[in-house]
Amino acid sequence: MLRGMVEAESKTGEVFGTKRLSAVLETCREYDLSTARHCTIDALELHSTGTPRAEDQTSMVIEVWITATGSIDRFSGLGWTALG
């Protein structure tokens, strides 16, 4: 769950975007949730360095384990991270 993160702009006006977010999450997929959250925040801050936030940025990270049959085995999550 995200709010304000994919819309975050760089100095040139390029948005962080869902493709960049997906790529960051893919590189962090082997890490625990806390590390994945920090990885995402670091990438967002690097992208938008020198640009004021247009709005608050909020995330919630959830990890889901799927069984071989496709049903949810279990899940865990981290609370809200609000930047702004």
Phi, psi and omega per residue, in radians:
M1 nan 2.284 -3.099
L2 -2.349 2.645 2.996
R3 -2.561 2.097 3.064
G4 1.441 -0.117 -3.078
M5 -1.463 -0.855 -3.106
V6 -1.182 -0.365 3.127
E7 -1.516 -0.153 -3.102
A8 -1.035 2.338 -3.068
E9 -1.841 2.654 3.024
S10 -1.504 3.142 3.087
K11 -1.041 -0.517 -3.105
T12 -1.557 0.010 3.105
G13 1.581 0.080 3.117
E14 -1.368 2.266 3.133
V15 -1.332 2.680 3.099
F16 -1.048 -0.840 2.975
G17 1.333 2.793 -3.119
T18 -1.274 -0.560 3.116
K19 -1.137 -0.765 3.123
R20 -1.157 -0.731 3.108
L21 -1.053 -0.797 3.122
S22 -1.052 -0.715 3.133
A23 -1.131 -0.731 3.120
V24 -1.111 -0.807 -3.134
L25 -1.114 -0.619 3.113
E26 -1.110 -0.703 3.140
T27 -1.247 -0.347 -3.097
C28 -1.771 0.053 -2.965
R29 -1.115 -0.395 -3.128
E30 -1.498 -0.103 -3.088
Y31 -1.648 2.901 3.062
D32 -1.224 2.947 -3.055
L33 -1.051 -0.724 -3.123
S34 -1.080 -0.779 3.119
T35 -1.142 -0.720 3.108
A36 -1.081 -0.699 3.107
R37 -1.116 -0.798 3.123
H38 -1.117 -0.685 3.112
C39 -1.040 -0.763 3.140
T40 -1.155 -0.793 3.139
I41 -1.113 -0.721 3.113
D42 -1.066 -0.759 3.133
A43 -1.126 -0.712 3.121
L44 -1.123 -0.778 -3.133
E45 -1.171 -0.646 3.079
L46 -1.114 -0.751 -3.141
H47 -1.086 -0.721 -3.016
S48 -1.820 0.362 3.114
T49 -0.971 2.277 3.104
G50 1.442 0.075 -3.133
T51 -2.040 2.215 3.112
P52 -1.176 2.556 3.099
R53 -1.208 2.284 3.108
A54 -1.354 -0.450 3.128
E55 -2.732 2.973 3.059
D56 -1.094 2.643 3.112
Q57 -2.115 2.199 -3.043
T58 -2.285 2.459 3.075
S59 -2.437 2.723 2.984
M60 -2.391 2.204 -3.068
V61 -1.826 2.247 -3.127
I62 -2.241 2.353 3.085
E63 -1.976 2.304 -3.100
V64 -2.158 2.305 3.050
W65 -1.786 2.219 -3.111
I66 -1.888 2.400 3.096
T67 -1.366 2.986 3.121
A68 -1.068 -0.439 -3.139
T69 -1.554 -0.036 3.075
G70 1.648 0.054 3.109
S71 -1.608 2.802 -3.133
I72 -1.327 2.171 3.101
D73 -1.471 -0.888 3.106
R74 -2.879 2.928 3.061
F75 -2.610 2.777 3.061
S76 -2.511 2.837 -3.124
G77 -2.686 2.840 3.046
L78 -1.924 2.584 -3.127
G79 -1.157 -3.017 -3.070
W80 -1.171 2.488 2.963
T81 -2.070 1.988 -3.116
A82 -1.953 2.202 3.076
L83 -2.005 2.389 3.095
G84 2.713 nan nan
